[in-house]
Amino acid sequence: MKGLLDEIALREASLLDAADEFARGELDEARYALIRAREEAALVLARSRLQVVAEAAPRRGRVRRRAYLVVAALGFLVALLVILAGLVVPRQPGTSITGSVSLSRSAHVAQLLSEAEADIANADAAAALAAYEQVLGLEPSNVTALTQAGWLSFSAGAAARSPSAVRAGLGELRRAIEYGPSSSAAHLYYAIAAASTPGNRALALAQFRQFLALRPSAAQRAVAQPFLAQLHLAP
């Protein structure tokens, strides 16, 4: 629990720092909006996890009804975290961690992606998002980090009804497609996000068609199947 409290305090402090820097003109509006959206998305996840832990701890024999409601509210995100665990790009040979004090940028990126992959496998969305943010700080055009961070921000923003987090997530997914037009995962997540927001049916259709044209894996097609059926698209 202490780790979650520390994370929440750090995220809240980051939001205050960003607001101060924006007020002083040290951050432009776009950068400030992105930082705020990411921190808000991470706070949603951390606070929800804290609530579940706090309410389940006093009575280990049974979980309070309210805790079940919190878990239900995050069910969509957690389910898709499991999906992400099967779709993230694995660490490539030759990028294992050596323990060197000084890592090259590429090695550092590989390490962070590996950590994020493990966090997703453990359904720790906040930690995964933080790792992907660090990757984007080193490589702003990293398609894997843009795709995964975009989806996590979008999902958390949708769950918390945070328009800024949703916009930030959609923006990262768009950039993932811009930098990686042949990435089936980027098209898939952007298509799902579009299909999940009102007024974006045409965008969802276009993205799913591009996704299918890339001959995605069986796992990705399985994720897409319910949305394809809803949109009357042949898999």
Helices and strands as residue ranges (DSSP letters): H 2-23, H 29-56, H 65-73, H 75-87, H 105-121, H 125-138, H 143-160, H 163-179, H 184-195, H 201-213, H 218-230
